[in-house]
Amino acid sequence: MLSPLWILLIGVAVVLVTILWLRLNAFLGLIVAALVVSVLSSGVTAKAAEDVATGFGDTAGGIGIAIALAAVIGSLLVASGAADRIVEASLKLFGESRGAGAMAASGFVLSVPVFFDTVFYLLFPLAKSMYRRTGRSYLRYLLAIGAGGAVTHTMVPPTPGPLFMADKLGVDVGLLMLVGGVVSVPMTLTGLAFAAWRDRRMTREIELDDIELASSAEERKRPNLFLAGLPIMLPVGLIAAPEFLEPQVGEFPAWMTFLANPNVALLLSAISALCVYWWVQRPNRSEVSALIEQAVVSAGGIVLITAAGGAFGKTLREAQVGDAIQELFQSDSSSMGFTMLWIAFFMTSLIKCAQGSTTVAITTGSAMVAAMLQDAELSIHPVYFCTAIGSGAMITSWLNDSGFWLFCRMGRLTEEEGLTTWVPLTALMGVAGMATTLVLATIWPGGSVAQ
């Protein structure tokens, strides 16, 4: 029988070959890798196939509903005009002179429930409108949108990657919202600083077309700021409440625990987003049905990929990869904890560099790290492994990443310009996230926790 470490390396190789070289869908690549790992550890038996199916089902049951609801919430926020209202409020708060900060803040908030590409599409006309009014800082505005949108998409639930990290590593979703949000702040500030520096050294003029932020009296209806923010703040408040209130009130009553469940909180958020959409836009039933149908369909592929990643993690755990990793560190739990943070960071970075998808990188990295840490006694809280994985997934966004091409094509930048702007932006933000994670893990380690 092969060593568990060899099985781990073969599993990673299968993921990279199937996705990067054979160009298979990430769902197929992860399922194939899971089956290979299971066969190598259990042999060609019924158990090998059962472990794959069990891991797939457990993961889909854990986060599938939340991912689908997050997609519905995001679509409704855009359709109701709530997303536009949040952007408008950010501009008023920061002022036009701080337009880059306003755009980063808008992307930061909107990417919690809305997928990154949708946020970029939504905010890009604003960057062009600001450039039209000021005649300068076009690249700075463009990078600010990317910085704000990419960071919470990678670090903060309920986007699919962070949800998967919390599920696999046994971290409370509310806690990851809190810690991921804290780590995201220096990451965003780093991105803004780089955007300002790079903009001063790269003159970029574009030919403007009709796409700009609507400002006429005929623009479509929008909800007020309270209603616009309700579908975002409601689940954040409900899910995070135990982390803030439990130390003061003691054990939560059953009904409050029920409301704090991510699936319930996101369902209430989806209902509130639907009510806001209906109240403001007054759509007919067919329009509502079509919008929700499209959102659910778009979420289906992500659910399949994350569930396949769960199957991969399950088979790695059955292969006793965690025990093999722990043997490398003997009984030094402190050394293992911080070393594993670096392993999680670099491993996720490698996967992201190889195949381009942030979600796949987080899914695969989380599955492997969870297997490595199984039953380990560590001196640091597992939430820091989530932020290390998320930071690693920010790095090496380049030619094989759809985000790179979205940034370049919509921003009308050449590949060379993208490589000298978008790539270092995401790399610096990832490094800042890892540095913040190490500082927090040193100052507030969270005590000894069993995985």
Summary of the structure (lengths in Angstrom):
residues: 451
radius of gyration: 21.9
end to end distance: 26.1
largest distance: 72.1
contacts: 1719
relative contact order: 0.15
helix: 79%
strand: 2%
